[in-house]
Amino acid sequence: MFGLGMQELVIILIIILVLFGAKRLPELASGMGKAIKNFKKASTEPDEIDVTPKKVAESGTDKAEEEKGKGA
């Protein structure tokens, strides 16, 4: 596990405990868990589908029909 032994992990946890305090640790762990969950969800779900209507390209027949409509 990244070349860290049990002693190194305990020292890191003690430093985190001293820096943030015992009351903030559950909040930090919850926030980290939610962030990881959201990241996994975003990376696995497909991209959103674009449902906006696309403009229809005008063809020669459409222009001819418009001109007939203007002339009448």
Secondary structure, DSSP 4 states (H G I P E B T S, - for coil): -TT--HHHHHHHHHHHHHHH-TTTHHHHHHHHHHHHHHHHHHHHSPPPP--SPPPPPP-HHHHHHHHHHHH-
